[in-house]
């Protein structure tokens, strides 16, 4: 199947793809480290010297070098080297076969479409993507494709990646990588499309020394929220006010949702702002027992901050 991984240049798409690749070669799930079936990775790159660029990053992620292969080009009929494109399905399939690849990473899409394919024309991109889908099905491998975002602001995350919307349509899953609006040192990966089931949780990570990836757990922010335009100062102050209210209101532990909403209204906090604050803090909503109301509860990090706020007051 095809999965798209979209984000602005330099946001961390390659680091995330490398982290996924490294975990597969180690035979571990990417977050928990639990055992999984190890596999080989074929990486399509436009880097002139991947051994100097990709290899150190892969090693920093504790990847298994013997399971990691890269592909930069192919040969013409006269045996002269040339850049490979996604229309070279025969050569790609041979490379997947030779490497016994379970994961193929294409980084980035724009570098491998070919000069004659306009990424914004569905009638030109769809045959290329259909060829990749058939390749993935025949070889039983996953294909992860990195691509950039357009320069637009806001709107649905589904329509922000560069190229025809049909590219998104061809994928079973679309992932977005963006900066965490609450912490500029972190990135968040979130699903904007899934044909395989319910959306998974958004995950926060940071890129540390040598390009290694450090995971920070789940985030309450969704793909559309990550691409929302910056809020006005007055909107930000309302959000901060609502966040402070939640920290204090929930500092003693879980409270019924209706009670929190009533208190927020009494404090002049709108339902929409309260909802935004619960997401930004990662407030957990839990069902009560038999015939008991739903409750809201702070996550551990926010709970610690709430205790500090109580001390200040």
Secondary structure as UniProt FT lines:
FT   STRAND          2..6
FT   TURN            9..10
FT   HELIX           13..26
FT   TURN            30..32
FT   STRAND          40..45
FT   TURN            48..49
FT   HELIX           50..60
FT   TURN            61..62
FT   HELIX           65..67
FT   STRAND          68..71
FT   STRAND          73..75
FT   TURN            77..78
FT   STRAND          81..83
FT   TURN            86..87
FT   HELIX           89..99
FT   STRAND          101..107
FT   HELIX           109..111
FT   TURN            115..116
FT   TURN            119..120
FT   HELIX           122..139
FT   STRAND          142..147
FT   HELIX           157..159
FT   HELIX           165..170
FT   STRAND          173..180
FT   TURN            181..182
FT   STRAND          183..194
FT   STRAND          202..207
FT   HELIX           209..211
FT   STRAND          213..219
FT   HELIX           223..226
FT   HELIX           233..249
FT   TURN            250..252
FT   STRAND          255..256
FT   HELIX           257..266
FT   TURN            267..268
FT   HELIX           271..281
FT   STRAND          284..286
FT   TURN            290..291
FT   STRAND          295..297
FT   HELIX           300..312
//
